[in-house]
Amino acid sequence: MLSMPGSDHQNWHSDGDHLDDATHLPPHALNVFIPLVDVTPKHGPTEFVPTSHLLFNYEAPGQKTITIPTPAGEVLMFDYRIRHRGLGNRTTEPRPVIYVTYGTGSWVDRDNFARTRYAPMPKLLDPPPSRSQRGPRSDVAPDSS
């Protein structure tokens, strides 16, 4: 996940719904964020609504929001159902975060990572040169036969 300098706040959302509409169940999925840079308040940390992951409490009226600034390489883990948003990046540098979702059993996240949901990524790197473009290998002795 990459938040570019000057980005806006995300809209409030949860990454998915409860599996049962009548009974609160334990988490069926967890999100794990690992920032590759220190995420300070200016970098736009993730803002959470505590207790909003509980069944029938999505709006969590009166609940204060929290943010958790996270140092590079530390792990931030949270229930897939909690209401949250990424805050805007107010720095001059990108905010890269590794984002992994772990799920139980045969559960599959079919909503958050569909190709149709996201704009194409810009070209970040040139492809490596082919073997023929690199020339002969220097670590192999020439054929003496």
DOVEX-967756 format. One record per residue: y, x, z of N, C-alpha, C, O in turn; chain; residue in three letters; residue number from 1. Coordinates in nm, 2 decimals, padded with zeros to 4 digits. Last residue first. Layout:
N
n.yy; n.xx; n.zz; ca.yy; ca.xx; ca.zz; c.yy; c.xx; c.zz; o.yy; o.xx; o.zz; chain; res; n
Y; X; Z; Y; X; Z; Y; X; Z; Y; X; Z; A; ALA; NUM
...
//
This chain:
145
n.yy; n.xx; n.zz; ca.yy; ca.xx; ca.zz; c.yy; c.xx; c.zz; o.yy; o.xx; o.zz; chain; res; n
-02.70; 03.71; -02.59; -02.82; 03.71; -02.68; -02.78; 03.72; -02.82; -02.86; 03.72; -02.91; A; SER; 145
-02.51; 03.69; -02.40; -02.53; 03.82; -02.46; -02.65; 03.83; -02.55; -02.69; 03.93; -02.60; A; SER; 144
-02.25; 03.47; -02.33; -02.39; 03.47; -02.37; -02.41; 03.61; -02.44; -02.35; 03.64; -02.54; A; ASP; 143
-02.04; 03.56; -02.05; -02.06; 03.53; -02.19; -02.21; 03.54; -02.23; -02.28; 03.62; -02.17; A; PRO; 142
-02.07; 03.40; -01.73; -02.07; 03.52; -01.81; -02.10; 03.49; -01.96; -02.17; 03.39; -01.99; A; ALA; 141
-01.83; 03.19; -01.60; -01.96; 03.20; -01.66; -01.96; 03.32; -01.75; -01.87; 03.34; -01.83; A; VAL; 140
-01.57; 03.14; -01.51; -01.67; 03.17; -01.41; -01.81; 03.19; -01.47; -01.91; 03.20; -01.39; A; ASP; 139
-01.41; 03.06; -01.71; -01.40; 03.20; -01.67; -01.50; 03.24; -01.57; -01.52; 03.36; -01.54; A; SER; 138
-01.48; 02.86; -01.99; -01.49; 02.88; -01.85; -01.48; 03.03; -01.81; -01.55; 03.11; -01.88; A; ARG; 137
-01.24; 02.83; -02.26; -01.37; 02.87; -02.21; -01.36; 02.89; -02.06; -01.26; 02.92; -02.00; A; PRO; 136
-01.01; 02.54; -02.24; -01.06; 02.66; -02.29; -01.19; 02.70; -02.23; -01.25; 02.63; -02.15; A; GLY; 135
-00.90; 02.29; -02.19; -00.89; 02.40; -02.09; -00.93; 02.53; -02.14; -00.90; 02.63; -02.07; A; ARG; 134
-00.96; 02.13; -02.40; -00.82; 02.17; -02.38; -00.81; 02.28; -02.28; -00.71; 02.36; -02.29; A; GLN; 133
-01.23; 02.08; -02.35; -01.19; 02.16; -02.47; -01.05; 02.21; -02.46; -01.01; 02.31; -02.51; A; SER; 132
-01.22; 01.92; -02.12; -01.28; 02.05; -02.11; -01.24; 02.14; -02.23; -01.21; 02.26; -02.22; A; ARG; 131
-00.88; 01.78; -02.09; -01.03; 01.77; -02.12; -01.08; 01.91; -02.12; -01.01; 02.01; -02.11; A; SER; 130
-00.65; 01.77; -01.82; -00.69; 01.81; -01.95; -00.84; 01.80; -01.97; -00.92; 01.82; -01.88; A; PRO; 129
-00.60; 01.46; -01.63; -00.64; 01.60; -01.64; -00.67; 01.64; -01.78; -00.73; 01.56; -01.85; A; PRO; 128
-00.33; 01.24; -01.69; -00.47; 01.27; -01.68; -00.50; 01.42; -01.69; -00.43; 01.49; -01.76; A; PRO; 127
-00.04; 01.25; -01.49; -00.09; 01.27; -01.62; -00.24; 01.29; -01.60; -00.29; 01.35; -01.50; A; ASP; 126
00.04; 01.00; -01.24; 00.00; 01.14; -01.28; -00.05; 01.14; -01.42; -00.11; 01.04; -01.47; A; LEU; 125
00.14; 00.74; -01.24; 00.18; 00.84; -01.14; 00.15; 00.98; -01.17; 00.22; 01.07; -01.14; A; LEU; 124
00.26; 00.47; -01.41; 00.18; 00.59; -01.43; 00.23; 00.70; -01.33; 00.35; 00.73; -01.33; A; LYS; 123
00.29; 00.18; -01.19; 00.34; 00.28; -01.29; 00.25; 00.40; -01.30; 00.17; 00.43; -01.21; A; PRO; 122
00.06; -00.09; -01.18; 00.12; 00.03; -01.12; 00.18; 00.12; -01.22; 00.12; 00.13; -01.34; A; MET; 121
00.13; -00.43; -01.27; 00.06; -00.31; -01.30; 00.14; -00.19; -01.23; 00.26; -00.19; -01.22; A; PRO; 120
00.16; -00.66; -00.99; 00.21; -00.60; -01.11; 00.14; -00.47; -01.14; 00.09; -00.41; -01.05; A; ALA; 119
-00.11; -00.87; -00.86; -00.01; -00.76; -00.85; 00.03; -00.72; -00.99; -00.04; -00.73; -01.09; A; TYR; 118
-00.29; -01.08; -00.91; -00.19; -01.09; -00.80; -00.08; -00.99; -00.80; 00.03; -01.01; -00.75; A; ARG; 117
-00.48; -01.02; -01.09; -00.37; -01.11; -01.13; -00.26; -01.12; -01.03; -00.16; -01.17; -01.06; A; THR; 116
-00.67; -00.88; -00.95; -00.58; -00.80; -01.04; -00.46; -00.89; -01.08; -00.35; -00.84; -01.10; A; ARG; 115
-00.71; -00.96; -00.60; -00.73; -01.00; -00.74; -00.63; -00.92; -00.83; -00.51; -00.92; -00.80; A; ALA; 114
-00.69; -00.92; -00.33; -00.69; -00.80; -00.42; -00.73; -00.84; -00.56; -00.78; -00.75; -00.63; A; PHE; 113
-00.69; -01.15; -00.17; -00.58; -01.05; -00.16; -00.58; -00.94; -00.26; -00.48; -00.88; -00.28; A; ASN; 112
-00.92; -01.32; -00.23; -00.78; -01.36; -00.25; -00.68; -01.25; -00.26; -00.59; -01.25; -00.35; A; ASP; 111
-01.17; -01.26; -00.15; -01.15; -01.29; -00.29; -01.01; -01.33; -00.32; -00.98; -01.35; -00.44; A; ARG; 110
-01.34; -01.07; 00.06; -01.20; -01.11; 00.04; -01.17; -01.13; -00.11; -01.16; -01.04; -00.18; A; ASP; 109
-01.65; -01.19; 00.18; -01.58; -01.11; 00.08; -01.43; -01.16; 00.06; -01.41; -01.28; 00.06; A; VAL; 108
-01.92; -01.19; 00.40; -01.79; -01.23; 00.37; -01.72; -01.13; 00.27; -01.74; -01.01; 00.29; A; TRP; 107
-02.18; -01.13; 00.48; -02.16; -01.14; 00.34; -02.02; -01.19; 00.30; -01.99; -01.22; 00.19; A; SER; 106
-02.09; -00.95; 00.77; -02.19; -01.01; 00.69; -02.16; -01.01; 00.54; -02.13; -00.91; 00.48; A; GLY; 105
-01.73; -00.90; 00.81; -01.87; -00.92; 00.86; -01.96; -00.98; 00.76; -01.92; -01.05; 00.67; A; THR; 104
-01.51; -00.65; 00.68; -01.55; -00.79; 00.70; -01.70; -00.79; 00.75; -01.77; -00.69; 00.73; A; GLY; 103
-01.21; -00.46; 00.66; -01.36; -00.46; 00.70; -01.40; -00.61; 00.73; -01.32; -00.68; 00.80; A; TYR; 102
-00.98; -00.33; 00.45; -01.02; -00.46; 00.52; -01.17; -00.45; 00.54; -01.25; -00.43; 00.44; A; THR; 101
-00.73; -00.09; 00.45; -00.87; -00.12; 00.43; -00.90; -00.25; 00.51; -00.85; -00.26; 00.62; A; VAL; 100
-00.48; 00.11; 00.33; -00.50; -00.03; 00.38; -00.65; -00.06; 00.34; -00.69; -00.07; 00.23; A; TYR; 99
-00.26; 00.37; 00.38; -00.40; 00.33; 00.34; -00.43; 00.20; 00.40; -00.41; 00.18; 00.52; A; ILE; 98
00.07; 00.37; 00.28; -00.02; 00.34; 00.39; -00.15; 00.31; 00.32; -00.16; 00.23; 00.23; A; VAL; 97
00.39; 00.53; 00.21; 00.25; 00.50; 00.17; 00.16; 00.47; 00.29; 00.17; 00.54; 00.40; A; PRO; 96
00.70; 00.47; 00.16; 00.61; 00.46; 00.28; 00.47; 00.42; 00.24; 00.44; 00.31; 00.22; A; ARG; 95
00.94; 00.69; 00.00; 00.84; 00.59; 00.00; 00.76; 00.59; 00.13; 00.75; 00.69; 00.20; A; PRO; 94
01.27; 00.75; 00.13; 01.14; 00.80; 00.09; 01.04; 00.68; 00.09; 01.05; 00.59; 00.17; A; GLU; 93
01.51; 00.67; 00.24; 01.51; 00.72; 00.10; 01.38; 00.77; 00.05; 01.37; 00.83; -00.06; A; THR; 92
01.47; 00.36; 00.42; 01.48; 00.51; 00.41; 01.50; 00.54; 00.26; 01.50; 00.46; 00.18; A; THR; 91
01.41; 00.10; 00.47; 01.55; 00.14; 00.47; 01.57; 00.29; 00.47; 01.68; 00.33; 00.50; A; ARG; 90
01.19; -00.13; 00.37; 01.20; 00.02; 00.39; 01.34; 00.06; 00.37; 01.40; 00.05; 00.26; A; ASN; 89
01.13; -00.44; 00.54; 01.19; -00.36; 00.43; 01.20; -00.21; 00.47; 01.23; -00.18; 00.58; A; GLY; 88
00.81; -00.51; 00.70; 00.96; -00.51; 00.70; 01.01; -00.42; 00.59; 00.94; -00.33; 00.54; A; LEU; 87
00.54; -00.71; 00.63; 00.60; -00.58; 00.62; 00.75; -00.59; 00.62; 00.80; -00.67; 00.54; A; GLY; 86
00.42; -00.96; 00.85; 00.49; -00.92; 00.73; 00.53; -00.78; 00.74; 00.55; -00.72; 00.85; A; ARG; 85
00.18; -01.20; 00.99; 00.26; -01.08; 00.99; 00.34; -01.06; 00.86; 00.33; -01.14; 00.77; A; HIS; 84
-00.06; -01.37; 01.17; 00.06; -01.39; 01.09; 00.15; -01.26; 01.10; 00.17; -01.21; 01.21; A; ARG; 83
-00.40; -01.29; 01.16; -00.27; -01.29; 01.23; -00.16; -01.30; 01.14; -00.16; -01.24; 01.03; A; ILE; 82
-00.65; -01.27; 01.04; -00.59; -01.40; 01.04; -00.45; -01.40; 01.10; -00.38; -01.50; 01.10; A; ARG; 81
-00.75; -01.01; 01.07; -00.71; -01.05; 00.94; -00.63; -01.18; 00.93; -00.56; -01.21; 00.84; A; TYR; 80
-00.64; -00.83; 01.35; -00.72; -00.95; 01.30; -00.66; -00.99; 01.17; -00.54; -01.01; 01.15; A; ASP; 79
-00.58; -00.48; 01.31; -00.55; -00.61; 01.35; -00.63; -00.72; 01.28; -00.69; -00.70; 01.18; A; PHE; 78
-00.49; -00.14; 01.37; -00.60; -00.23; 01.34; -00.56; -00.37; 01.39; -00.51; -00.39; 01.50; A; MET; 77
-00.37; 00.16; 01.28; -00.33; 00.03; 01.33; -00.43; -00.07; 01.28; -00.44; -00.09; 01.16; A; LEU; 76
-00.41; 00.50; 01.35; -00.47; 00.38; 01.30; -00.41; 00.26; 01.36; -00.39; 00.26; 01.49; A; VAL; 75
-00.23; 00.80; 01.24; -00.28; 00.71; 01.34; -00.33; 00.58; 01.28; -00.30; 00.55; 01.16; A; GLU; 74
-00.13; 00.92; 01.01; -00.26; 00.95; 01.05; -00.32; 00.87; 01.16; -00.44; 00.86; 01.18; A; GLY; 73
00.20; 00.91; 01.14; 00.11; 00.95; 01.02; -00.02; 00.98; 01.08; -00.04; 01.06; 01.17; A; ALA; 72
00.27; 00.67; 01.40; 00.27; 00.80; 01.34; 00.17; 00.82; 01.23; 00.07; 00.75; 01.22; A; PRO; 71
00.42; 00.35; 01.38; 00.29; 00.43; 01.38; 00.30; 00.56; 01.32; 00.35; 00.58; 01.21; A; THR; 70
00.57; 00.08; 01.55; 00.59; 00.21; 01.47; 00.47; 00.30; 01.49; 00.42; 00.31; 01.60; A; PRO; 69
00.50; -00.23; 01.55; 00.43; -00.11; 01.61; 00.46; 00.01; 01.52; 00.38; 00.04; 01.43; A; ILE; 68
00.67; -00.52; 01.65; 00.65; -00.42; 01.55; 00.58; -00.30; 01.62; 00.61; -00.28; 01.74; A; THR; 67
00.65; -00.87; 01.74; 00.65; -00.73; 01.77; 00.63; -00.64; 01.65; 00.57; -00.69; 01.55; A; ILE; 66
00.82; -01.18; 01.82; 00.75; -01.09; 01.73; 00.75; -00.95; 01.78; 00.83; -00.91; 01.87; A; THR; 65
00.76; -01.42; 02.07; 00.84; -01.31; 02.02; 00.76; -01.23; 01.93; 00.64; -01.20; 01.95; A; LYS; 64
00.70; -01.77; 02.04; 00.64; -01.63; 02.06; 00.73; -01.53; 02.00; 00.77; -01.54; 01.88; A; GLN; 63
00.79; -02.02; 01.98; 00.85; -01.95; 02.10; 00.79; -01.81; 02.12; 00.84; -01.74; 02.20; A; GLY; 62
00.49; -02.12; 01.83; 00.63; -02.15; 01.87; 00.67; -02.08; 01.99; 00.60; -02.07; 02.09; A; PRO; 61
00.28; -02.04; 01.63; 00.31; -01.97; 01.76; 00.45; -02.00; 01.81; 00.52; -01.90; 01.82; A; ALA; 60
00.18; -02.11; 01.38; 00.33; -02.10; 01.40; 00.37; -02.03; 01.53; 00.47; -01.97; 01.53; A; GLU; 59
-00.10; -02.11; 01.44; -00.04; -02.02; 01.34; 00.11; -02.01; 01.35; 00.16; -01.90; 01.33; A; TYR; 58
-00.27; -02.23; 01.62; -00.15; -02.16; 01.68; -00.08; -02.08; 01.57; -00.01; -01.98; 01.61; A; ASN; 57
-00.52; -02.32; 01.54; -00.42; -02.42; 01.57; -00.29; -02.36; 01.63; -00.21; -02.43; 01.69; A; PHE; 56
-00.69; -02.02; 01.64; -00.69; -02.15; 01.57; -00.59; -02.25; 01.63; -00.58; -02.26; 01.75; A; LEU; 55
-00.50; -01.72; 01.66; -00.58; -01.83; 01.72; -00.57; -01.96; 01.65; -00.47; -02.00; 01.60; A; LEU; 54
-00.32; -01.56; 01.54; -00.45; -01.56; 01.48; -00.54; -01.67; 01.55; -00.65; -01.69; 01.50; A; HIS; 53
-00.09; -01.56; 01.69; -00.09; -01.65; 01.57; -00.23; -01.65; 01.50; -00.25; -01.73; 01.41; A; SER; 52
-00.07; -01.38; 01.90; -00.15; -01.51; 01.92; -00.16; -01.60; 01.80; -00.22; -01.70; 01.81; A; THR; 51
00.23; -01.23; 01.78; 00.11; -01.23; 01.87; 00.06; -01.37; 01.89; 00.13; -01.47; 01.90; A; PRO; 50
00.32; -01.17; 01.47; 00.34; -01.28; 01.57; 00.22; -01.29; 01.66; 00.12; -01.34; 01.61; A; VAL; 49
00.44; -00.85; 01.37; 00.34; -00.94; 01.40; 00.39; -01.05; 01.49; 00.49; -01.04; 01.56; A; PHE; 48
00.55; -00.63; 01.11; 00.59; -00.71; 01.22; 00.48; -00.82; 01.24; 00.44; -00.88; 01.14; A; GLU; 47
00.50; -00.30; 01.01; 00.45; -00.43; 01.00; 00.50; -00.51; 01.13; 00.48; -00.46; 01.24; A; THR; 46
00.81; -00.10; 00.95; 00.67; -00.12; 01.00; 00.63; -00.27; 00.98; 00.71; -00.35; 00.95; A; PRO; 45
01.02; 00.04; 00.78; 00.96; -00.10; 00.76; 00.82; -00.11; 00.82; 00.73; -00.14; 00.74; A; GLY; 44
01.14; 00.27; 00.83; 01.05; 00.27; 00.72; 00.99; 00.13; 00.70; 00.92; 00.11; 00.60; A; HIS; 43
01.29; 00.23; 01.07; 01.36; 00.23; 00.94; 01.27; 00.23; 00.82; 01.31; 00.18; 00.71; A; LYS; 42
01.10; 00.25; 01.27; 01.16; 00.12; 01.25; 01.24; 00.12; 01.11; 01.24; 00.01; 01.05; A; PRO; 41
00.85; 00.46; 01.11; 00.95; 00.44; 01.21; 01.01; 00.30; 01.18; 00.98; 00.24; 01.08; A; THR; 40
00.57; 00.60; 01.04; 00.63; 00.47; 01.01; 00.72; 00.44; 01.13; 00.68; 00.40; 01.24; A; VAL; 39
00.51; 00.91; 00.90; 00.54; 00.84; 01.02; 00.61; 00.71; 00.98; 00.71; 00.72; 00.91; A; ASP; 38
00.27; 00.87; 00.63; 00.40; 00.93; 00.68; 00.42; 00.85; 00.81; 00.37; 00.75; 00.84; A; VAL; 37
00.05; 00.73; 00.59; 00.05; 00.87; 00.54; 00.18; 00.94; 00.58; 00.19; 01.07; 00.56; A; LEU; 36
-00.11; 00.50; 00.81; 00.01; 00.55; 00.74; 00.00; 00.70; 00.71; -00.05; 00.78; 00.78; A; PRO; 35
-00.36; 00.29; 00.79; -00.34; 00.43; 00.82; -00.22; 00.49; 00.74; -00.23; 00.51; 00.62; A; ILE; 34
-00.47; -00.02; 00.89; -00.37; 00.05; 00.83; -00.37; 00.20; 00.88; -00.37; 00.22; 01.00; A; PHE; 33
-00.72; -00.25; 00.86; -00.69; -00.12; 00.92; -00.59; -00.05; 00.83; -00.60; -00.04; 00.71; A; VAL; 32
-00.81; -00.58; 00.95; -00.73; -00.49; 00.86; -00.71; -00.36; 00.93; -00.68; -00.36; 01.05; A; ASN; 31
-01.12; -00.75; 00.98; -01.01; -00.67; 01.04; -00.94; -00.59; 00.93; -01.00; -00.54; 00.84; A; LEU; 30
-01.29; -01.06; 00.99; -01.24; -00.95; 00.91; -01.13; -00.88; 00.99; -01.05; -00.94; 01.07; A; ALA; 29
-01.37; -01.25; 01.16; -01.46; -01.22; 01.06; -01.42; -01.10; 00.97; -01.49; -01.05; 00.88; A; HIS; 28
-01.32; -01.27; 01.51; -01.27; -01.22; 01.38; -01.39; -01.20; 01.29; -01.49; -01.15; 01.32; A; PRO; 27
-01.48; -01.57; 01.66; -01.44; -01.43; 01.66; -01.39; -01.38; 01.52; -01.42; -01.45; 01.42; A; PRO; 26
-01.34; -01.90; 01.61; -01.45; -01.80; 01.60; -01.40; -01.66; 01.62; -01.28; -01.64; 01.60; A; LEU; 25
-01.26; -02.22; 01.71; -01.21; -02.08; 01.70; -01.33; -01.98; 01.71; -01.40; -01.98; 01.81; A; HIS; 24
-01.34; -02.50; 01.52; -01.38; -02.41; 01.63; -01.32; -02.27; 01.61; -01.34; -02.21; 01.50; A; THR; 23
-01.25; -02.63; 01.29; -01.26; -02.70; 01.42; -01.28; -02.61; 01.54; -01.25; -02.65; 01.65; A; ALA; 22
-01.26; -02.49; 01.06; -01.13; -02.56; 01.09; -01.13; -02.63; 01.22; -01.03; -02.68; 01.27; A; ASP; 21
-01.38; -02.16; 01.01; -01.41; -02.30; 01.06; -01.28; -02.36; 01.10; -01.20; -02.30; 01.17; A; ASP; 20
-01.26; -01.93; 00.92; -01.38; -01.98; 00.85; -01.43; -02.12; 00.89; -01.50; -02.18; 00.82; A; LEU; 19
-00.91; -01.92; 00.88; -01.03; -01.92; 00.97; -01.15; -01.97; 00.89; -01.13; -02.04; 00.79; A; HIS; 18
-00.76; -01.73; 00.61; -00.78; -01.84; 00.70; -00.90; -01.82; 00.79; -00.98; -01.73; 00.78; A; ASP; 17
-00.57; -01.42; 00.55; -00.68; -01.52; 00.53; -00.69; -01.62; 00.64; -00.63; -01.61; 00.74; A; GLY; 16
-00.35; -01.28; 00.61; -00.43; -01.24; 00.49; -00.54; -01.33; 00.46; -00.60; -01.32; 00.36; A; ASP; 15
-00.06; -01.47; 00.66; -00.18; -01.41; 00.72; -00.26; -01.37; 00.59; -00.24; -01.43; 00.49; A; SER; 14
00.30; -01.41; 00.64; 00.17; -01.46; 00.59; 00.06; -01.41; 00.68; 00.08; -01.32; 00.77; A; HIS; 13
00.65; -01.40; 00.56; 00.54; -01.42; 00.67; 00.42; -01.47; 00.60; 00.42; -01.56; 00.52; A; TRP; 12
00.74; -01.19; 00.29; 00.74; -01.32; 00.36; 00.63; -01.32; 00.46; 00.53; -01.24; 00.46; A; ASN; 11
00.87; -00.86; 00.35; 00.78; -00.95; 00.29; 00.80; -01.09; 00.36; 00.86; -01.10; 00.46; A; GLN; 10
01.20; -00.73; 00.31; 01.10; -00.78; 00.40; 01.00; -00.86; 00.31; 01.04; -00.93; 00.22; A; HIS; 9
01.26; -00.51; 00.02; 01.29; -00.62; 00.11; 01.18; -00.65; 00.21; 01.06; -00.60; 00.19; A; ASP; 8
01.32; -00.15; -00.03; 01.24; -00.28; -00.05; 01.28; -00.38; 00.06; 01.34; -00.35; 00.16; A; SER; 7
01.45; 00.09; -00.01; 01.53; -00.03; -00.04; 01.45; -00.16; -00.06; 01.51; -00.26; -00.10; A; GLY; 6
01.17; 00.28; -00.12; 01.30; 00.28; -00.05; 01.38; 00.15; -00.10; 01.38; 00.12; -00.22; A; PRO; 5
00.85; 00.10; -00.13; 00.95; 00.19; -00.18; 01.09; 00.18; -00.11; 01.11; 00.07; -00.05; A; MET; 4
00.54; 00.10; 00.01; 00.67; 00.03; 00.02; 00.78; 00.13; -00.02; 00.80; 00.24; 00.04; A; SER; 3
00.22; 00.06; -00.08; 00.33; 00.15; -00.10; 00.46; 00.07; -00.09; 00.48; -00.02; -00.17; A; LEU; 2
-00.11; 00.09; 00.00; 00.00; 00.00; 00.00; 00.12; 00.09; 00.00; 00.13; 00.19; 00.08; A; MET; 1
//
